[in-house]
Amino acid sequence: MSESTAHQTEDETEVLEEFANRDYEWGFITDIEADSAPPGLNEDIIRFISAKKNEPEFMLEARLKAYRHWLTMEDPTQRKESERWAMVDYPKINYQDIIYYSAPKPPKTLASLDEVDPELLATYEKLGISLDEQKRLSNVAIDAVFDSVSVATTFKDKLADLGIIFCSFSEAVREHPELIKKYLGSVVPYNDNFYATLNSAVFTDGSFVYVPKGVRCPMELSTYFRI
């Protein structure tokens, strides 16, 4: 190893150690009442999640199909080292010790940002993410997800004028089921791998984007998850 390479490696190590020893500034807690599922994973939990999301029957069936397939799959942590998922070594996960749904109360559809709990808005402000369209200087639309629900989506009306749909997945399921049926699982199918299958069964929200053919989106679209 050359002297310059050794020096570079030492510098990189120092930088990594500095980051590793730094206090995690985003580790604050948001004090807000939540509506949560009990720990555990079974068909009752799948139905609980789907009911909380007010999903149509086809979504519940898709979740149950994924869950039943997941039960037949091998946990990657149990494979021999050369066949482990992503070649990563991590402790075995107890999937029955996880809460798969938690959402801020009250679980309702918000008409505007004015109805969002101030504590939630403050959380995103602390993260440097303003959900107030009037305060946003950058031309970026945001869908903010807190635990299991989307709490706010900015610039929806401006994008809708162009035929662009930008909203939470839960809203898209209710308002645009034909698009969900057409595209759900078309990129990563529910049976692609152990974790994709699990996610297909228990996912609770995310962002949905539809840009019609021939339309150019006038701004960046961004999603922020706070769990």
N, CA, C and O of each residue as an XYZ file, in Angstrom:
908
protein
N       0.848     -1.196      0.000
C       0.000      0.000      0.000
C       0.884      1.245      0.000
O       1.831      1.336      0.781
N       0.578      2.199     -0.869
C       1.377      3.413     -0.945
C       1.088      4.312      0.241
O       0.080      4.153      0.929
N       1.999      5.273      0.475
C       1.841      6.200      1.596
C       0.580      7.035      1.435
O      -0.131      7.268      2.412
N       0.285      7.496      0.203
C      -0.897      8.329     -0.029
C      -2.179      7.550      0.217
O      -3.146      8.086      0.760
N      -2.186      6.264     -0.189
C      -3.366      5.426      0.024
C      -3.594      5.177      1.503
O      -4.730      5.219      1.975
N      -2.523      4.917      2.234
C      -2.629      4.692      3.673
C      -3.146      5.940      4.374
O      -3.969      5.850      5.285
N      -2.663      7.109      3.950
C      -3.098      8.367      4.550
C      -4.584      8.602      4.284
O      -5.321      9.061      5.157
N      -5.012      8.276      3.054
C      -6.417      8.445      2.700
C      -7.296      7.527      3.539
O      -8.361      7.934      4.002
N      -6.851      6.290      3.736
C      -7.612      5.336      4.536
C      -7.745      5.811      5.978
O      -8.810      5.678      6.579
N      -6.666      6.364      6.537
C      -6.708      6.890      7.900
C      -7.694      8.050      8.003
O      -8.441      8.148      8.977
N      -7.698      8.934      6.994
C      -8.625     10.065      6.993
C     -10.074      9.584      6.940
O     -10.934     10.110      7.646
N     -10.337      8.586      6.105
C     -11.688      8.048      5.987
C     -12.127      7.414      7.296
O     -13.280      7.553      7.703
N     -11.208      6.718      7.952
C     -11.526      6.092      9.234
C     -11.866      7.141     10.280
O     -12.804      6.963     11.057
N     -11.117      8.225     10.306
C     -11.381      9.302     11.255
C     -12.760      9.918     11.020
O     -13.486     10.211     11.970
N     -13.114     10.111      9.755
C     -14.424     10.682      9.421
C     -15.544      9.750      9.871
O     -16.532     10.200     10.453
N     -15.394      8.455      9.605
C     -16.405      7.480     10.004
C     -16.552      7.426     11.518
O     -17.667      7.355     12.034
N     -15.432      7.459     12.229
C     -15.480      7.431     13.691
C     -16.154      8.681     14.233
O     -16.889      8.620     15.219
N     -15.905      9.809     13.590
C     -16.531     11.061     14.019
C     -18.054     10.977     13.892
O     -18.784     11.385     14.796
N     -18.520     10.448     12.771
C     -19.959     10.301     12.570
C     -20.546      9.287     13.541
O     -21.634      9.498     14.077
N     -19.833      8.192     13.771
C     -20.332      7.134     14.645
C     -20.458      7.604     16.090
O     -21.340      7.146     16.817
N     -19.586      8.509     16.507
C     -19.589      8.982     17.891
C     -20.443     10.229     18.099
O     -20.596     10.703     19.225
N     -20.992     10.753     17.019
C     -21.792     11.971     17.116
C     -23.184     11.650     17.655
O     -23.754     10.613     17.317
N     -23.734     12.531     18.490
C     -25.095     12.355     18.984
C     -26.073     12.418     17.817
O     -25.919     13.232     16.907
N     -27.090     11.542     17.855
C     -28.078     11.496     16.781
C     -29.095     12.614     17.001
O     -29.936     12.522     17.895
N     -29.022     13.662     16.191
C     -29.841     14.855     16.426
C     -31.306     14.677     16.056
O     -32.140     15.499     16.436
N     -31.636     13.613     15.320
C     -33.031     13.419     14.923
C     -33.741     12.422     15.843
O     -34.840     11.967     15.523
N     -33.141     12.085     16.957
C     -33.708     11.068     17.829
C     -34.719     11.574     18.833
O     -34.983     10.904     19.833
N     -35.294     12.744     18.590
C     -36.288     13.275     19.521
C     -37.616     12.526     19.375
O     -37.870     11.877     18.360
N     -38.452     12.630     20.407
C     -39.733     11.925     20.442
C     -40.866     12.921     20.244
O     -40.865     13.998     20.842
N     -41.830     12.564     19.409
C     -43.022     13.387     19.218
C     -44.098     12.902     20.173
O     -44.546     11.759     20.087
N     -44.511     13.773     21.083
C     -45.492     13.403     22.103
C     -46.895     13.558     21.535
O     -47.483     14.638     21.585
N     -47.420     12.470     20.997
C     -48.742     12.510     20.387
C     -49.438     11.170     20.606
O     -48.809     10.116     20.519
N     -50.733     11.218     20.889
C     -51.490     10.001     21.144
C     -51.635      9.199     19.853
O     -51.873      9.759     18.783
N     -51.489      7.878     19.971
C     -51.519      7.036     18.778
C     -52.549      5.926     18.899
O     -52.875      5.473     19.996
N     -53.045      5.505     17.767
C     -53.943      4.361     17.657
C     -53.123      3.225     17.064
O     -52.712      3.296     15.906
N     -52.881      2.175     17.850
C     -51.943      1.136     17.417
C     -52.564     -0.252     17.446
O     -53.485     -0.524     18.216
N     -52.047     -1.111     16.601
C     -52.423     -2.522     16.628
C     -51.639     -3.212     17.735
O     -50.580     -2.725     18.133
N     -52.137     -4.337     18.241
C     -51.337     -5.106     19.198
C     -50.160     -5.745     18.476
O     -50.219     -5.945     17.263
N     -49.093     -6.068     19.198
C     -47.957     -6.747     18.556
C     -48.396     -8.092     17.986
O     -49.325     -8.723     18.489
N     -47.722     -8.511     16.947
C     -48.017     -9.823     16.383
C     -48.340     -9.755     14.909
O     -48.658     -8.692     14.377
N     -48.257    -10.904     14.251
C     -48.527    -10.984     12.817
C     -49.333    -12.240     12.524
O     -48.855    -13.361     12.702
N     -50.555    -12.034     12.075
C     -51.453    -13.116     11.682
C     -52.536    -12.523     10.784
O     -52.507    -11.329     10.487
N     -53.477    -13.335     10.356
C     -54.501    -12.830      9.443
C     -55.390    -11.786     10.109
O     -55.890    -10.885      9.435
N     -55.595    -11.889     11.410
C     -56.392    -10.878     12.107
C     -55.712     -9.515     12.045
O     -56.384     -8.497     11.879
N     -54.396     -9.482     12.175
C     -53.655     -8.219     12.082
C     -53.747     -7.654     10.665
O     -53.905     -6.446     10.486
N     -53.650     -8.515      9.668
C     -53.786     -8.070      8.279
C     -55.156     -7.434      8.069
O     -55.267     -6.379      7.446
N     -56.188     -8.073      8.586
C     -57.546     -7.532      8.446
C     -57.695     -6.235      9.247
O     -58.397     -5.318      8.820
N     -57.043     -6.158     10.390
C     -57.071     -4.945     11.214
C     -56.493     -3.769     10.428
O     -57.092     -2.695     10.378
N     -55.333     -3.978      9.819
C     -54.685     -2.913      9.047
C     -55.582     -2.464      7.900
O     -55.785     -1.268      7.692
N     -56.113     -3.422      7.166
C     -56.950     -3.098      6.017
C     -58.207     -2.345      6.440
O     -58.639     -1.417      5.757
N     -58.793     -2.746      7.568
C     -59.992     -2.064      8.065
C     -59.667     -0.641      8.506
O     -60.436      0.282      8.237
N     -58.535     -0.457      9.181
C     -58.128      0.879      9.614
C     -57.905      1.800      8.421
O     -58.137      3.006      8.507
N     -57.456      1.231      7.312
C     -57.200      2.019      6.112
C     -58.443      2.176      5.241
O     -58.401      2.820      4.193
N     -59.567      1.571      5.695
C     -60.821      1.633      4.919
C     -60.616      1.158      3.479
O     -61.094      1.784      2.532
N     -59.909      0.057      3.334
C     -59.565     -0.431      2.006
C     -60.687     -1.255      1.385
O     -61.458     -1.896      2.098
N     -60.777     -1.238      0.058
C     -61.736     -2.104     -0.629
C     -61.306     -3.563     -0.532
O     -60.177     -3.866     -0.148
N     -62.209     -4.448     -0.880
C     -61.966     -5.878     -0.728
C     -60.742     -6.355     -1.508
O     -60.023     -7.239     -1.044
N     -60.500     -5.782     -2.677
C     -59.380     -6.274     -3.487
C     -58.031     -6.030     -2.807
O     -57.086     -6.793     -3.011
N     -57.937     -4.963     -1.995
C     -56.689     -4.708     -1.285
C     -56.499     -5.687     -0.135
O     -55.390     -6.164      0.103
N     -57.582     -5.985      0.577
C     -57.495     -6.977      1.649
C     -57.071     -8.324      1.082
O     -56.215     -8.998      1.655
N     -57.657     -8.715     -0.028
C     -57.306     -9.998     -0.636
C     -55.844    -10.017     -1.084
O     -55.169    -11.041     -0.973
N     -55.362     -8.885     -1.589
C     -53.954     -8.808     -2.006
C     -53.027     -8.961     -0.805
O     -51.997     -9.629     -0.887
N     -53.402     -8.336      0.311
C     -52.603     -8.459      1.540
C     -52.584     -9.911      2.041
O     -51.527    -10.453      2.366
N     -53.758    -10.522      2.097
C     -53.848    -11.890      2.597
C     -53.091    -12.863      1.692
O     -52.456    -13.802      2.173
N     -53.162    -12.636      0.396
C     -52.426    -13.479     -0.551
C     -50.929    -13.399     -0.283
O     -50.231    -14.413     -0.281
N     -50.445    -12.175     -0.057
C     -49.026    -11.983      0.229
C     -48.647    -12.633      1.561
O     -47.615    -13.296      1.660
N     -49.484    -12.441      2.583
C     -49.182    -13.003      3.903
C     -49.124    -14.529      3.849
O     -48.213    -15.137      4.412
N     -50.083    -15.140      3.179
C     -50.110    -16.602      3.099
C     -48.898    -17.134      2.337
O     -48.369    -18.198      2.658
N     -48.471    -16.391      1.335
C     -47.260    -16.802      0.607
C     -46.027    -16.623      1.490
O     -45.111    -17.445      1.459
N     -46.007    -15.548      2.275
C     -44.868    -15.274      3.164
C     -44.663    -16.418      4.153
O     -43.527    -16.755      4.488
N     -45.760    -17.013      4.620
C     -45.671    -18.119      5.572
C     -44.942    -19.324      4.989
O     -44.424    -20.155      5.735
N     -44.898    -19.423      3.681
C     -44.234    -20.564      3.033
C     -42.762    -20.287      2.725
O     -42.048    -21.176      2.262
N     -42.310    -19.063      2.978
C     -40.957    -18.664      2.579
C     -39.949    -18.867      3.709
O     -40.303    -18.855      4.888
N     -38.716    -19.049      3.332
C     -37.638    -19.254      4.297
C     -37.094    -17.913      4.777
O     -36.823    -17.021      3.972
N     -36.937    -17.778      6.077
C     -36.328    -16.578      6.650
C     -34.869    -16.508      6.190
O     -34.109    -17.449      6.417
N     -34.469    -15.407      5.548
C     -33.093    -15.304      5.043
C     -32.026    -15.484      6.112
O     -30.912    -15.912      5.810
N     -32.356    -15.159      7.364
C     -31.355    -15.289      8.426
C     -31.031    -16.748      8.726
O     -30.024    -17.040      9.370
N     -31.878    -17.664      8.263
C     -31.668    -19.077      8.549
C     -30.873    -19.783      7.451
O     -30.552    -20.966      7.572
N     -30.557    -19.050      6.380
C     -29.780    -19.650      5.299
C     -28.299    -19.678      5.664
O     -27.852    -18.957      6.556
N     -27.561    -20.507      4.973
C     -26.121    -20.501      5.188
C     -25.555    -19.177      4.686
O     -26.151    -18.519      3.833
N     -24.420    -18.801      5.214
C     -23.869    -17.463      5.000
C     -23.793    -17.066      3.528
O     -24.082    -15.917      3.194
N     -23.416    -17.972      2.652
C     -23.241    -17.639      1.234
C     -24.558    -17.360      0.525
O     -24.557    -16.832     -0.587
N     -25.701    -17.711      1.156
C     -27.003    -17.534      0.515
C     -27.877    -16.511      1.237
O     -29.047    -16.346      0.893
N     -27.328    -15.833      2.221
C     -28.133    -14.878      2.983
C     -28.523    -13.679      2.141
O     -27.802    -13.275      1.229
N     -29.673    -13.122      2.464
C     -30.170    -11.958      1.742
C     -29.195    -10.794      1.890
O     -28.830    -10.415      3.003
N     -28.780    -10.234      0.762
C     -27.892     -9.064      0.722
C     -26.552     -9.317      1.406
O     -25.791     -8.377      1.636
N     -26.254    -10.571      1.732
C     -24.976    -10.911      2.362
C     -24.744    -10.093      3.634
O     -23.615     -9.700      3.931
N     -25.811     -9.845      4.374
C     -25.721     -9.064      5.608
C     -25.978     -9.985      6.794
O     -26.884    -10.817      6.758
N     -25.180     -9.832      7.835
C     -25.336    -10.652      9.030
C     -26.063     -9.836     10.091
O     -25.559     -8.800     10.524
N     -27.238    -10.287     10.513
C     -28.000     -9.581     11.541
C     -28.774    -10.604     12.369
O     -29.059    -11.702     11.890
N     -29.114    -10.254     13.605
C     -29.813    -11.202     14.474
C     -31.174    -11.593     13.900
O     -31.789    -10.820     13.165
N     -31.628    -12.765     14.231
C     -32.937    -13.222     13.787
C     -34.015    -12.282     14.318
O     -33.983    -11.882     15.482
N     -34.961    -11.938     13.460
C     -36.028    -11.002     13.814
C     -37.234    -11.767     14.339
O     -37.650    -12.762     13.745
N     -37.795    -11.306     15.451
C     -39.035    -11.879     15.973
C     -40.200    -11.088     15.383
O     -40.536    -10.010     15.875
N     -40.805    -11.614     14.347
C     -41.865    -10.890     13.649
C     -43.153    -10.814     14.458
O     -44.050    -10.041     14.123
N     -43.250    -11.609     15.519
C     -44.426    -11.547     16.387
C     -44.273    -10.501     17.489
O     -45.182    -10.300     18.294
N     -43.135     -9.846     17.518
C     -42.877     -8.844     18.555
C     -42.936     -7.423     17.984
O     -42.493     -6.471     18.627
N     -43.479     -7.292     16.787
C     -43.522     -6.004     16.094
C     -44.949     -5.479     16.033
O     -45.890     -6.249     15.840
N     -45.111     -4.167     16.197
C     -46.404     -3.509     15.996
C     -46.441     -3.036     14.543
O     -45.614     -2.223     14.131
N     -47.388     -3.538     13.778
C     -47.410     -3.275     12.336
C     -48.299     -2.100     11.944
O     -48.350     -1.728     10.771
N     -48.992     -1.521     12.900
C     -49.811     -0.340     12.588
C     -49.822      0.601     13.780
O     -50.110      0.189     14.904
N     -49.511      1.855     13.534
C     -49.610      2.890     14.559
C     -49.829      4.213     13.850
O     -49.066      4.576     12.955
N     -50.871      4.937     14.249
C     -51.205      6.190     13.571
C     -51.620      7.242     14.586
O     -52.264      6.921     15.584
N     -51.261      8.485     14.343
C     -51.688      9.563     15.245
C     -53.208      9.662     15.286
O     -53.866      9.518     14.256
N     -53.766      9.904     16.455
C     -55.196     10.159     16.562
C     -55.459     11.631     16.265
O     -54.586     12.465     16.508
N     -56.642     11.976     15.742
C     -57.704     11.089     15.272
C     -57.452     10.653     13.843
O     -56.920     11.427     13.047
N     -57.828      9.409     13.499
C     -57.639      8.941     12.130
C     -58.716      9.498     11.222
O     -59.769      8.882     11.060
N     -58.471     10.648     10.631
C     -59.476     11.266      9.777
C     -58.794     11.846      8.546
O     -57.577     12.031      8.520
N     -59.596     12.127      7.529
C     -59.090     12.770      6.329
C     -59.031     14.267      6.574
O     -60.031     14.874      6.956
N     -57.884     14.859      6.360
C     -57.698     16.277      6.622
C     -57.997     17.092      5.377
O     -57.548     16.758      4.281
N     -58.765     18.177      5.556
C     -59.131     19.029      4.424
C     -58.007     19.981      4.049
O     -57.900     20.391      2.893
N     -57.167     20.338      5.019
C     -56.074     21.267      4.748
C     -55.003     21.117      5.808
O     -55.187     20.410      6.799
N     -53.871     21.793      5.589
C     -52.783     21.760      6.567
C     -53.200     22.377      7.892
O     -52.614     22.069      8.930
N     -54.207     23.246      7.869
C     -54.670     23.889      9.097
C     -55.214     22.873     10.092
O     -55.279     23.156     11.289
N     -55.611     21.681      9.608
C     -56.195     20.668     10.482
C     -55.156     19.671     11.006
O     -55.479     18.817     11.831
N     -53.936     19.774     10.538
C     -52.884     18.864     10.997
C     -52.480     19.219     12.420
O     -52.338     20.394     12.758
N     -52.295     18.203     13.247
C     -51.870     18.416     14.631
C     -50.597     19.262     14.645
O     -49.621     18.912     13.980
N     -50.591     20.378     15.399
C     -49.403     21.242     15.461
C     -48.137     20.498     15.878
O     -47.037     20.855     15.458
N     -48.294     19.466     16.702
C     -47.136     18.679     17.144
C     -46.493     17.956     15.962
O     -45.272     17.808     15.903
N     -47.329     17.507     15.018
C     -46.797     16.852     13.831
C     -46.070     17.851     12.942
O     -44.991     17.563     12.425
N     -46.670     19.031     12.765
C     -46.020     20.064     11.959
C     -44.681     20.460     12.572
O     -43.697     20.676     11.864
N     -44.661     20.552     13.915
C     -43.425     20.922     14.614
C     -42.352     19.854     14.420
O     -41.167     20.170     14.310
N     -42.774     18.588     14.378
C     -41.823     17.497     14.161
C     -41.095     17.661     12.834
O     -39.872     17.531     12.772
N     -41.838     17.943     11.785
C     -41.210     18.097     10.465
C     -40.396     19.379     10.377
O     -39.392     19.429      9.667
N     -40.824     20.425     11.099
C     -40.033     21.660     11.139
C     -38.666     21.385     11.770
O     -37.649     21.903     11.309
N     -38.650     20.559     12.838
C     -37.385     20.208     13.491
C     -36.463     19.457     12.539
O     -35.239     19.544     12.639
N     -37.067     18.724     11.622
C     -36.284     17.965     10.648
C     -35.864     18.825      9.465
O     -35.199     18.356      8.541
N     -36.269     20.110      9.510
C     -35.925     21.014      8.416
C     -36.842     20.886      7.222
O     -36.475     21.263      6.109
N     -38.058     20.344      7.448
C     -39.016     20.123      6.364
C     -40.278     20.921      6.656
O     -41.046     20.554      7.546
N     -40.503     21.992      5.934
C     -41.709     22.788      6.127
C     -42.831     22.238      5.264
O     -42.663     22.052      4.058
N     -43.987     21.977      5.892
C     -45.148     21.504      5.146
C     -46.079     22.651      4.775
O     -47.126     22.435      4.165
N     -45.698     23.863      5.141
C     -46.482     25.049      4.811
C     -46.107     25.501      3.399
O     -44.975     25.922      3.162
N     -47.051     25.416      2.468
C     -46.758     25.760      1.079
C     -46.280     27.204      0.945
O     -45.460     27.508      0.079
N     -46.788     28.091      1.795
C     -46.414     29.497      1.696
C     -44.977     29.731      2.149
O     -44.347     30.707      1.742
N     -44.456     28.836      2.993
C     -43.098     28.998      3.508
C     -42.064     28.298      2.630
O     -40.863     28.534      2.764
N     -42.536     27.442      1.739
C     -41.598     26.662      0.945
C     -41.031     27.508     -0.182
O     -41.773     27.996     -1.035
N     -39.717     27.682     -0.187
C     -39.049     28.467     -1.215
C     -38.666     27.594     -2.406
O     -38.584     28.083     -3.532
N     -38.434     26.329     -2.168
C     -38.049     25.426     -3.249
C     -39.293     24.891     -3.947
O     -40.362     24.784     -3.346
N     -39.138     24.564     -5.202
C     -40.254     24.076     -6.003
C     -40.366     22.562     -5.853
O     -40.107     21.808     -6.791
N     -40.759     22.130     -4.644
C     -40.818     20.708     -4.332
C     -42.138     20.397     -3.643
O     -42.500     21.045     -2.661
N     -42.858     19.405     -4.159
C     -44.078     18.937     -3.507
C     -43.713     17.790     -2.572
O     -42.881     16.948     -2.911
N     -44.335     17.758     -1.393
C     -43.959     16.787     -0.360
C     -45.167     15.989      0.116
O     -46.249     16.540      0.322
N     -44.967     14.688      0.286
C     -45.922     13.840      0.989
C     -45.235     13.394      2.271
O     -44.217     12.702      2.225
N     -45.788     13.787      3.415
C     -45.174     13.481      4.708
C     -45.928     12.340      5.380
O     -47.136     12.427      5.605
N     -45.202     11.266      5.700
C     -45.796     10.088      6.325
C     -45.270      9.965      7.747
O     -44.060      9.959      7.974
N     -46.197      9.866      8.712
C     -45.829      9.714     10.120
C     -46.329      8.355     10.585
O     -47.535      8.108     10.613
N     -45.403      7.475     10.950
C     -45.733      6.100     11.316
C     -46.537      5.444     10.191
O     -45.994      5.178      9.119
N     -47.830      5.181     10.427
C     -48.597      4.397      9.461
C     -49.518      5.202      8.558
O     -50.282      4.616      7.792
N     -49.467      6.534      8.625
C     -50.377      7.330      7.801
C     -49.677      8.544      7.207
O     -48.719      9.074      7.770
N     -50.179      8.966      6.057
C     -49.742     10.227      5.464
C     -50.485     11.343      6.186
O     -51.710     11.297      6.299
N     -49.756     12.348      6.678
C     -50.387     13.425      7.441
C     -50.566     14.689      6.621
O     -51.365     15.549      6.991
N     -49.846     14.824      5.519
C     -49.977     16.023      4.694
C     -49.309     15.811      3.345
O     -48.267     15.163      3.245
N     -49.928     16.369      2.307
C     -49.336     16.375      0.969
C     -49.467     17.783      0.413
O     -50.568     18.334      0.378
N     -48.369     18.367     -0.019
C     -48.387     19.750     -0.490
C     -48.544     19.821     -2.011
O     -48.186     18.891     -2.734
N     -49.084     20.942     -2.474
C     -49.224     21.263     -3.905
C     -50.065     20.256     -4.684
O     -49.879     20.105     -5.891
N     -50.988     19.562     -4.011
C     -51.826     18.586     -4.701
C     -52.693     19.253     -5.767
O     -52.821     18.743     -6.880
N     -53.290     20.404     -5.417
C     -54.206     21.071     -6.349
C     -53.468     21.595     -7.576
O     -53.963     21.489     -8.698
N     -52.284     22.160     -7.358
C     -51.501     22.691     -8.477
C     -51.138     21.576     -9.448
O     -51.197     21.762    -10.664
N     -50.766     20.429     -8.919
C     -50.408     19.295     -9.766
C     -51.640     18.702    -10.442
O     -51.580     18.269    -11.593
N     -52.758     18.686     -9.715
C     -53.995     18.120    -10.270
C     -54.471     18.895    -11.491
O     -55.084     18.324    -12.392
N     -54.191     20.189    -11.522
C     -54.574     21.006    -12.680
C     -53.922     20.498    -13.964
O     -54.421     20.747    -15.061
N     -52.807     19.786    -13.822
C     -52.093     19.236    -14.976
C     -52.421     17.764    -15.200
O     -51.872     17.120    -16.095
N     -53.330     17.241    -14.369
C     -53.676     15.832    -14.475
C     -52.759     14.921    -13.691
O     -52.871     13.698    -13.776
N     -51.838     15.513    -12.918
C     -50.891     14.731    -12.120
C     -51.513     14.407    -10.767
O     -52.030     15.290    -10.083
N     -51.459     13.156    -10.395
C     -51.971     12.732     -9.092
C     -50.791     12.514     -8.155
O     -49.921     11.685     -8.422
N     -50.766     13.258     -7.063
C     -49.724     13.095     -6.040
C     -50.422     13.093     -4.693
O     -50.909     14.128     -4.238
N     -50.470     11.938     -4.059
C     -51.217     11.810     -2.806
C     -50.689     10.604     -2.038
O     -49.747      9.941     -2.471
N     -51.302     10.333     -0.902
C     -50.925      9.139     -0.153
C     -51.462      7.909     -0.879
O     -52.418      7.994     -1.649
N     -50.834      6.774     -0.621
C     -51.309      5.529     -1.228
C     -52.728      5.225     -0.765
O     -53.553      4.749     -1.546
N     -53.012      5.502      0.509
C     -54.343      5.227      1.050
C     -55.416      6.011      0.311
O     -56.487      5.485      0.008
N     -55.117      7.272      0.023
C     -56.073      8.089     -0.725
C     -56.229      7.565     -2.148
O     -57.337      7.541     -2.685
N     -55.130      7.148     -2.757
C     -55.188      6.627     -4.122
C     -56.043      5.364     -4.205
O     -56.769      5.164     -5.179
N     -55.957      4.517     -3.185
C     -56.771      3.299     -3.165
C     -58.251      3.655     -3.166
O     -59.051      3.004     -3.838
N     -58.615      4.694     -2.409
C     -60.020      5.104     -2.329
C     -60.476      5.842     -3.580
O     -61.568      5.594     -4.091
N     -59.632      6.755     -4.075
C     -60.043      7.648     -5.159
C     -59.690      7.135     -6.557
O     -60.334      7.513     -7.535
N     -58.682      6.287     -6.654
C     -58.225      5.824     -7.973
C     -57.945      4.316     -7.956
O     -56.843      3.889     -8.300
N     -58.930      3.515     -7.562
C     -58.691      2.067     -7.448
C     -58.292      1.417     -8.765
O     -57.569      0.421     -8.774
N     -58.765      1.984     -9.892
C     -58.433      1.383    -11.184
C     -56.931      1.464    -11.468
O     -56.363      0.562    -12.083
N     -56.290      2.553    -11.016
C     -54.845      2.685    -11.208
C     -54.077      1.744    -10.282
O     -53.061      1.168    -10.671
N     -54.571      1.597     -9.062
C     -53.924      0.686     -8.110
C     -53.989     -0.746     -8.639
O     -52.990     -1.465     -8.620
N     -55.157     -1.154     -9.106
C     -55.309     -2.512     -9.638
C     -54.371     -2.752    -10.821
O     -53.826     -3.844    -10.982
N     -54.192     -1.726    -11.639
C     -53.382     -1.866    -12.845
C     -51.892     -1.950    -12.547
O     -51.171     -2.720    -13.182
N     -51.426     -1.154    -11.576
C     -49.977     -1.017    -11.396
C     -49.409     -1.656    -10.126
O     -48.194     -1.823    -10.027
N     -50.245     -2.014     -9.159
C     -49.730     -2.569     -7.902
C     -48.917     -3.841     -8.157
O     -49.420     -4.802     -8.740
N     -47.680     -3.836     -7.723
C     -46.821     -5.008     -7.876
C     -46.246     -5.193     -9.264
O     -45.660     -6.236     -9.557
N     -46.403     -4.193    -10.130
C     -45.911     -4.342    -11.506
C     -44.399     -4.158    -11.604
O     -43.786     -4.625    -12.564
N     -43.792     -3.491    -10.636
C     -42.336     -3.312    -10.620
C     -41.685     -4.363     -9.720
O     -40.777     -5.078    -10.144
N     -42.154     -4.448     -8.483
C     -41.690     -5.484     -7.555
C     -42.901     -6.330     -7.175
O     -43.717     -5.877     -6.372
N     -43.052     -7.527     -7.711
C     -44.209     -8.365     -7.395
C     -44.200     -8.801     -5.937
O     -43.154     -8.825     -5.288
N     -45.382     -9.146     -5.434
C     -45.517     -9.488     -4.019
C     -44.653    -10.678     -3.623
O     -44.259    -10.788     -2.462
N     -44.352    -11.560     -4.552
C     -43.575    -12.766     -4.235
C     -42.115    -12.655     -4.656
O     -41.439    -13.671     -4.817
N     -41.622    -11.436     -4.836
C     -40.255    -11.225     -5.314
C     -39.208    -11.748     -4.335
O     -38.254    -12.411     -4.741
N     -39.382    -11.452     -3.052
C     -38.444    -11.920     -2.032
C     -39.121    -11.864     -0.670
O     -40.227    -11.340     -0.541
N     -38.468    -12.394      0.324
C     -39.034    -12.523      1.668
C     -39.565    -11.197      2.197
O     -40.673    -11.137      2.730
N     -38.779    -10.139      2.052
C     -39.160     -8.856      2.629
C     -40.173     -8.106      1.771
O     -41.014     -7.379      2.302
N     -40.103     -8.272      0.460
C     -41.116     -7.677     -0.410
C     -42.479     -8.298     -0.125
O     -43.499     -7.609     -0.140
N     -42.489     -9.593      0.133
C     -43.736    -10.290      0.433
C     -44.303     -9.830      1.769
O     -45.503     -9.583      1.889
N     -43.439     -9.717      2.774
C     -43.882     -9.222      4.075
C     -44.433     -7.807      3.951
O     -45.490     -7.497      4.500
N     -43.720     -6.956      3.234
C     -44.170     -5.579      3.058
C     -45.512     -5.521      2.327
O     -46.362     -4.696      2.661
N     -45.705     -6.383      1.342
C     -46.965     -6.405      0.597
C     -48.140     -6.755      1.501
O     -49.276     -6.364      1.234
N     -47.863     -7.485      2.562
C     -48.921     -7.886      3.488
C     -49.232     -6.817      4.523
O     -50.395     -6.630      4.882
N     -48.212     -6.109      5.013
C     -48.425     -5.245      6.183
C     -48.131     -3.763      5.953
O     -48.232     -2.980      6.897
N     -47.770     -3.347      4.735
C     -47.467     -1.926      4.537
C     -48.696     -1.094      4.900
O     -49.830     -1.539      4.726
N     -48.463      0.098      5.397
C     -49.588      0.908      5.868
C     -49.799      2.198      5.096
O     -50.929      2.681      5.018
N     -48.761      2.764      4.529
C     -48.956      3.938      3.676
C     -47.688      4.226      2.904
O     -46.655      3.586      3.102
N     -47.785      5.185      2.039
C     -46.676      5.587      1.196
C     -47.181      6.653      0.250
O     -48.291      7.158      0.420
N     -46.394      6.999     -0.730
C     -46.780      8.041     -1.679
C     -47.191      7.423     -3.010
O     -46.638      6.412     -3.443
N     -48.168      8.050     -3.642
C     -48.651      7.599     -4.945
C     -48.471      8.727     -5.947
O     -48.857      9.868     -5.691
N     -47.886      8.401     -7.083
C     -47.667      9.398     -8.136
C     -48.153      8.839     -9.468
O     -47.823      7.715     -9.846
N     -48.943      9.644    -10.171
C     -49.357      9.282    -11.526
C     -49.201     10.502    -12.409
O     -49.840     11.530    -12.183
N     -48.349     10.388    -13.417
C     -48.129     11.475    -14.370
C     -48.622     10.996    -15.732
O     -48.061     10.050    -16.286
N     -49.662     11.631    -16.285
C     -50.200     11.191    -17.575
C     -49.149     11.265    -18.683
O     -48.236     12.088    -18.627
N     -49.283     10.420    -19.663
C     -48.372     10.411    -20.800
C     -48.380     11.775    -21.485
O     -49.441     12.340    -21.753
N     -47.196     12.294    -21.763
C     -47.084     13.574    -22.444
C     -47.054     14.779    -21.532
O     -46.875     15.907    -21.992
N     -47.230     14.546    -20.218
C     -47.219     15.647    -19.244
C     -45.867     15.684    -18.537
O     -45.338     14.648    -18.135
N     -45.323     16.870    -18.393
C     -44.059     17.042    -17.672
C     -44.356     17.648    -16.303
O     -44.977     18.707    -16.206
N     -43.912     16.974    -15.257
C     -44.152     17.472    -13.901
C     -43.337     18.746    -13.680
O     -42.132     18.749    -13.932
N     -43.973     19.837    -13.210
C     -43.285     21.123    -13.086
C     -42.430     21.264    -11.835
O     -41.761     22.282    -11.658
N     -42.441     20.261    -10.966
C     -41.675     20.364     -9.720
C     -41.201     18.993     -9.279
O     -41.696     17.966     -9.745
N     -40.233     18.991     -8.374
C     -39.763     17.734     -7.797
C     -40.810     17.197     -6.829
O     -41.529     17.967     -6.191
N     -40.892     15.885     -6.724
C     -41.799     15.229     -5.791
C     -40.968     14.496     -4.747
O     -40.013     13.797     -5.087
N     -41.327     14.652     -3.489
C     -40.505     14.097     -2.414
C     -41.389     13.492     -1.328
O     -42.487     13.982     -1.065
N     -40.903     12.433     -0.706
C     -41.609     11.792      0.401
C     -40.700     11.744      1.623
O     -39.519     11.415      1.518
N     -41.265     12.078      2.787
C     -40.520     11.995      4.043
C     -41.273     11.086      5.004
O     -42.453     11.298      5.286
N     -40.567     10.064      5.506
C     -41.142      9.149      6.483
C     -40.545      9.445      7.856
O     -39.329      9.567      8.002
N     -41.407      9.559      8.851
C     -40.958      9.686     10.238
C     -41.592      8.547     11.012
O     -42.814      8.492     11.150
N     -40.772      7.636     11.517
C     -41.281      6.457     12.214
C     -40.820      6.470     13.658
O     -41.145      5.557     14.418
